[in-house]
Amino acid sequence: MSIACNHIESLVLIAGLSGAGRTTAINTFSDEGFFVIDNLPVALLNQFITYTSVNPTRYKKTALLIGIDSQQAVEELICEIEKISPAEGSLCILFLDATNETLIKRYGETRRPHPGFNSESDATLLDAVQRERSFLMPLKEQANLVLDTSDLTTHDLRRELRNFIKQVLSGSNVKLRVNFVSFGFKKGVPTDCDLIFDVRFIKNPFFEEKLRNKTGLEEKVQKFVLKQQVTKEFIEKITDLLNFLLPCYVHEGKAYINIGFGCTGGKHRSVTLVEHFSKNLESDLWFISKNHRDVPLAK
């Protein structure tokens, strides 16, 4: 049985790992004018959607933080979501993620108990975190947006969510948001990237004394990187690839994609390429944003 939700302009289902920022997310949606429910039981999801038809104006923008505490709950939620036809309303799944180390650190700082921790069977907090991560994986794979909050402050997370609301959910025509990310491999790979390109094969400006303390945001570094023949060939091939892939993602209804470019330190080559692609892949089919993870002043 299909559940009609054409009266809801934007329906956002929020899920994710405990400690990854779910409460901050639901509060941000509330601040942005969404009707919100915190910890809605899975069994009540479609009942609630049916109920909202009595007052379409009140519920036209709705965000629901779904209460999920087991693999069975995940399976039930996926089953309920399948009853909602995308053609009958704008449905988006937001999944909040973070590394195990980050989650353990956050719980250590707040001294709050992890909701999934079982004192009889879990030797450490890591056991509870890994178990929750495992049973949530099928839902994460269905999400329109997976947001890794490991390196985000509460302020950063609110900013990312507001950008998401503004650029993806506003208006009737939902566009794909393409976010280009530069990073350095020596500080780790961003876990929320959908595509990653390793550009360490390009000659490194770091070994040029006059360029070492500059970044790919500066013209001299960009010229050094972009004039190389191997860079030109790389840009041509990746441009062709993205011009093929991005319209496919739009057709499938994907709302958000992170594309990472990584070099050694995340200051020169990757930054230059993010700057290039963010300026040269504009389209009416998607929004473009960028983030230079390892160039602090560029955030």
N, C-alpha and C positions, 0 to 999 in steps of 0.2 A: 504494500500500500504506500503510495507516494504522499509525502507531507507537503502541502502547499505553503510556501513562504514568500510569495511574490510581493506581499505587502511590506516585507522587511528589506530596506534598501541595502543595509550592510549587517550581516550576521557573522560575528567573530567568535570562534570557539578557542578558548585559551587553555592550554595544557602544558605540561613540562615537568621537569625534575624539581623535587622539593628543595628549596634554597636557591633556585635559579632566577627568582624575581617575579614569580607569578602574582604575588600580592601587589607589587609595584605596578605591574602591567594592568591589572583590573582597576586599580585606583587611577591610573593615567587615562584609561578609556572613560572612566566616570568623569574625570576633570574635563575631557574633551566633548562632553555632551552625550555620551552613550548611556543607554539604560543598561545596568550591569547586575549580574547575580554572581555572588561568590560561592564556590563549592556546590554547584548544582549537581544533584545526583543524576547519573546517566539515564536512569529509568524515567526521569521526568523531562528529558530534553524535548522530545517530540510533542509531549503533552503541552509543554510551555509554548512551543512554536505555534501550535494550534490555537492556544489561548490568546496569543498576541493579536490575532485577527480582530478581536473585539475593539481594539484601540490602536489602529495602525500608526497614527501620528506619534504616539508615545514610544512605540517599539521599532520605529523605522531604522534606528541605529542601535544595535544591541550587541553587547559583549558578554559572554558567559564563561566563567572559570569553572571547568568541569572537574568534579571530584572523582579521581581515579586512584584506586589503591591496590589493584590486582590485575593480573592478566585477564581474568574473566571480565572485569570492568572495561578493559581496553577492547576486547572482542565485542562486547555489547555496544560500546560507543561507535565502533566502526560500522556495525550493523545498522545502528540508528542513523548514522550519517548517510549511508547508502540509500535510505528512504527519502532523502531530501534531494530532489533533482536540481542540478546547478542552473537549469533553465528557469526554474521557478523562484529563484532568489539569489542574492549575492552571498555566498558562503565562503568563509576563509578560516583556515585552521592555523593558529599561531602556536608554535612550540618553543618553549624556553629551555635552553640547554646550558650546561657549564661543565668544566672538567671535574673529575673526582676530587682532585686536590683542592680546587676552589670551593666546592660544596662542603668538604670536610672542614676547611678553614673557616668558612662562614658560620657553620654550626658551632665550631669551637669558640668563635668570638661572641656569638649571641647567647651561648649556653642553653639554647632551646633544644628539646629532644627532636630527633628526626621522626616524623610520623610513621615511618615504616620500620623503625628499629625494633627488633624482637630480642629482649634481654636473655631469653632462654636459648635461642638458636644462633644469634649473631655474636661473633667474637669481637668485632669492631664495627664502627660506623660505616666503614667502607663496604662491609657486607650488605648493609641496607641500601646504600647508594647504588651499588652494582646490580642488586636485585631489581630495584625500581627502574634503573636504566634499561635492563633487559626486557621487562614486560611492557615498557613504553615504546620500544623500538618500532613496532608496526604502526603506531600512531605518528611517530616522528617522520616515518617514510611517506606518510600521506599529507604532511603539513605543507601549506603554501609558503610559509616562512618559518625557518628554523633560526632563532636568534641566540647566538652564543654570548652569554653575559659574563664570561670569565674575566675579561679585561675591562668591564664596564662598571663605573660607579653608578649609584642610584640616579644621579643627575644625567649621566651618559645614557642610561637605559631609557629614561623618560624622553630624552631628546630623540633617540632612535625610534621609539614608539610613536611620538608625535609626527615625525617625518613619514613613518609608515602610514599612519592615519591620513595625513594630508595628501600624500602623493599616490597612494594606492586605493584607498577606500572612499575618497571624496568623489562625488559625482556618480552618474550612472554608468559611465564607461570606465571599467577597471583596466588600468594599464600595468604592464609588467614594469617592475622597478629593477634596473640593472645597476648593481653596486660594484664598482671596481675597487679592489683592495691591494695596496702594496705592502710588502712585509719582508722581513729578513729571516732566512731559515735558521740562523743561529739563535733566534728567540722563539723558535717553534712555528709550526704551520697553523694558521687559523682553522679551527675545527668546523666553522660554519660556511666554508667556501664550497660551492657546487662544482666549480672548475678551477684548477690551479695550473699555472704555467711557470716553469722553472727557467729563469732568464740568466742564470749564472754563466752561460756559454758566451755572453756578450762581454767584450773587453771592459774591465772594471775601472771607472774613473777614480776610485779610491787610490790607485797607484800612481795617479798624476798629482804631483805635489800641489799644484794650483787649484785642483778640484776636490782634494780630499775632504776639506772641511765645508764643502758646499753640498747641496742636495739636488735631486732631480726636479725641484721646483724652480731652479735657476737656469737661465738660458744657456750658459756656458756648458753646464753638465748635459743638458738636453741635446745640444749640438754635438757634443762628443759621442753620446750614445746613438743618436739617430743617424749620424753620417756613416756609421759602419755598414758595410754591405750585408753582413749577416743579420743586422737589425732590420734593414729594409726588407729582406726576404721574409723574416719572421713576421713582421707587421702585415705584409701582404697575405701570407698564409692564414694568420689568425683572424684577420679581417674577413677573409672569405669564409672561414669556419663560423664566426659569430654571425655574419649576415645570413648564414644558413640556419644556425641553431636558434637564434633569438625569435624569429617569426614562428618557429615550431613550438617554442615554449609559450608564446602568446596564444597560439591556436589551442594548446592544451589547457589554457586557463591558469598557468602558473603566475603567481603574483609577485615573486621576488626571486632574484638570483644574485649570488655573490660570485664574482670572478676575481681570483687572486693572481697576482704576479709577484714572484718571490726571487730575491737575489740574496747575497750573503748577509749584508747588514740592514737592508731595507731602506737605504738612504738615497741611492743613486739610480741604478738601472731600473728597478721595479717602479720607483716613483715616476721616472721619466715615461715609462710605458703606460702607466695608469693615466697620467696627464694626457698622453697622446690619444688613447682610446676613448677617454671620457669626452674629448673634444670632437672626435671624428666619427663616432658611431651614433650620433643623434638621429632620432626617428620619431615620427608621430605615434608609433606603436608602443613606445616605452619611455619611461623616465630614466635619467642617468644620475647617479650620485657617485662619490668617491671618498675613500678613506685611506690616509697614509698612516698605517698603524705605528710605524717606528720612526716617524717624524713628528714628535709631540706638538710642535707649534702649528702643524698643518691640520690638526684635528678640529 
